[in-house]
Amino acid sequence: MYEYEKLKEKIKLICENYNNSPIGGYITGDGPIPCDILFVGEAPGKTEVQEGKPFVGMAGKTFEKYLNYVGLTRDNVRITNTCFFRPIKIGESTTGRKTIKNRTPKVSEVSLFKDILDEEINIVNPKIIITLGNIPLNRLTNFKTIGSCHGVLFFNEQLHKYIFPMYHPSSLTYNRNEDFKQMYVNDWTKLKEALKQF
């Protein structure tokens, strides 16, 4: 665990010294170390920063529901991010009030944490990595978009790890058509099958 404490210090240092764009706090990963199953998300949002844990906001509720659907709980998986701080966009509402919204992390921001994520994967030593959304997918594979590879298990030669790409749970919030929802459920069913190998 000493290694992980050092890793948390590195995350803290990067986040506290970052001043290229506005950010709204940071978090580290959550769950057991070592762990056979590692989920990698994009970046924390407001609720995640407030509670200090990944996937506890609206997308987190969806995530936990499907985690339970495949017979898992948060206690038996590790969850982390590709970017450990909350990327924000500061604007102004029509009434002149200051607004703060989440934004997608920039490529340069993901690069800041490249070694951190690699180190975490090393320490956690998972048998399978599940990427949630395009940001972790682009970071850990050569695929460009989730649409071309979701729900399929493949082996990453560089990492020597199995990777299973999935849509981000928040995609259900934005995409409410029944076909998409069914496809999302099917991917979790495929994940349940894939996990039997490990």
C-alpha positions in Angstrom: 0.0 0.0 0.0 3.0 2.2 0.4 3.3 2.4 -3.4 -0.3 3.6 -3.6 0.2 6.3 -1.0 3.1 7.6 -3.1 0.8 7.6 -6.2 -1.8 9.6 -4.3 0.9 12.2 -3.4 1.8 12.4 -7.1 -1.8 13.0 -8.1 -2.1 15.7 -5.4 1.0 17.4 -6.7 -0.1 17.4 -10.3 -3.6 18.8 -9.4 -2.4 21.5 -7.0 0.1 22.8 -9.5 -2.1 22.7 -12.6 -3.1 26.2 -13.8 -3.6 25.9 -17.6 -7.4 25.7 -17.4 -10.0 25.9 -14.6 -10.4 22.7 -12.6 -12.7 22.0 -9.6 -10.9 19.7 -7.2 -9.6 16.2 -7.7 -10.0 12.6 -6.4 -8.1 9.3 -6.5 -9.3 5.8 -7.3 -11.5 3.7 -5.0 -11.7 0.0 -4.2 -9.5 -2.9 -3.2 -5.8 -3.2 -4.2 -5.0 -5.7 -5.7 -8.2 -6.3 -7.6 -9.2 -8.6 -10.5 -11.6 -6.1 -12.0 -10.7 -2.4 -12.8 -13.1 0.1 -14.2 -11.6 3.2 -15.8 -13.8 6.3 -16.2 -13.2 9.7 -17.7 -12.8 12.4 -15.0 -14.7 13.2 -11.7 -17.7 15.6 -11.6 -19.0 17.8 -8.9 -20.5 15.0 -6.7 -17.4 12.9 -7.1 -15.1 15.7 -5.8 -17.5 16.4 -2.9 -17.5 12.8 -1.8 -14.0 12.0 -2.8 -15.0 8.9 -4.8 -15.4 8.1 -8.5 -18.9 7.3 -9.9 -21.1 8.6 -7.1 -23.1 11.1 -9.1 -26.0 10.5 -11.4 -23.9 8.3 -13.7 -22.7 6.5 -10.6 -26.2 5.4 -9.7 -26.7 3.9 -13.2 -23.2 2.3 -12.9 -24.1 0.6 -9.6 -27.4 -0.6 -10.9 -25.7 -2.5 -13.7 -22.8 -3.6 -11.5 -25.4 -5.3 -9.4 -27.1 -6.7 -12.5 -23.9 -8.7 -13.3 -23.6 -9.9 -9.7 -21.0 -7.4 -8.6 -20.8 -4.6 -5.9 -18.4 -1.7 -5.5 -16.7 -3.8 -2.8 -15.3 -6.2 -5.3 -14.2 -3.9 -8.0 -11.6 -1.1 -8.3 -12.8 2.2 -10.0 -10.4 4.9 -11.2 -10.2 7.7 -13.8 -8.2 8.7 -16.8 -8.0 12.3 -15.6 -8.0 12.7 -11.8 -9.1 16.4 -11.5 -12.5 17.8 -12.4 -12.2 19.7 -15.7 -14.7 22.7 -15.6 -16.0 25.4 -17.8 -16.9 28.7 -16.1 -19.5 30.7 -17.8 -22.4 33.1 -17.2 -26.1 32.4 -17.2 -28.7 34.7 -18.9 -29.4 36.3 -15.5 -25.7 37.1 -15.1 -24.9 34.4 -12.5 -21.6 32.5 -12.7 -22.1 28.9 -14.0 -19.7 26.0 -13.5 -20.1 23.0 -15.8 -18.1 19.8 -16.4 -16.2 19.6 -19.6 -14.3 16.8 -21.3 -10.6 16.6 -20.3 -8.2 17.8 -23.0 -5.7 15.4 -24.5 -2.9 17.3 -22.7 -4.8 16.8 -19.4 -5.1 13.1 -20.0 -1.4 13.0 -20.8 -0.6 14.6 -17.4 -1.9 11.4 -15.7 -0.5 8.9 -18.2 2.2 7.5 -15.9 -0.2 7.7 -12.9 -2.8 5.5 -14.6 -0.1 3.1 -15.8 1.2 2.9 -12.3 -2.2 2.3 -10.8 -2.9 -0.5 -13.3 0.5 -2.0 -12.2 -0.3 -1.8 -8.5 -3.9 -3.0 -8.8 -2.8 -5.8 -11.3 -6.3 -6.5 -12.7 -7.2 -9.5 -14.8 -9.6 -7.3 -16.8 -9.9 -3.5 -17.4 -13.3 -2.1 -18.4 -13.1 1.3 -20.1 -16.2 3.5 -19.7 -16.5 5.9 -22.6 -14.2 7.3 -25.3 -11.6 9.0 -23.1 -10.2 5.9 -21.3 -10.8 3.9 -24.6 -8.5 6.3 -26.5 -6.0 6.3 -23.7 -5.7 2.5 -23.3 -6.4 1.2 -26.8 -5.9 2.2 -30.5 -9.7 2.4 -31.1 -11.0 5.9 -31.9 -14.6 5.6 -30.9 -16.6 3.3 -28.6 -19.1 2.5 -31.3 -16.6 0.4 -33.2 -15.6 -1.9 -30.3 -18.0 -1.8 -27.3 -18.9 -5.1 -25.7 -15.9 -7.0 -27.1 -13.1 -8.5 -25.0 -9.6 -8.1 -26.5 -6.0 -8.4 -25.3 -3.7 -5.3 -25.1 -0.2 -6.6 -25.9 1.5 -3.5 -24.4 -0.3 -3.7 -21.1 -0.6 -7.5 -21.1 -4.1 -7.0 -20.0 -7.6 -7.9 -21.2 -9.7 -4.8 -22.0 -13.5 -4.7 -22.4 -14.7 -1.3 -23.8 -18.2 0.0 -22.7 -20.2 3.1 -23.1 -20.1 5.5 -20.3 -23.1 5.2 -17.9 -24.0 8.8 -18.5 -24.7 7.9 -22.2 -28.1 6.5 -21.0 -29.0 10.0 -19.7 -28.3 11.6 -23.0 -29.5 8.8 -25.2 -33.0 7.7 -24.2 -34.0 5.5 -27.2 -34.9 1.9 -26.4 -32.5 0.4 -29.0 -29.6 2.1 -27.3 -30.7 1.0 -23.8 -31.1 -2.6 -25.0 -27.6 -2.5 -26.5 -26.2 -1.1 -23.3 -27.9 -3.9 -21.3 -26.5 -6.4 -23.8 -23.0 -5.1 -23.2 -23.3 -5.7 -19.5 -24.6 -9.2 -20.2 -21.5 -9.8 -22.4 -19.3 -8.5 -19.6 -20.9 -11.0 -17.2 -20.0 -13.8 -19.7 -16.5 -12.4 -20.2 -15.8 -12.3 -16.4 -16.4 -16.1 -16.2 -13.0 -16.5 -17.8 -11.1 -14.8 -15.0 
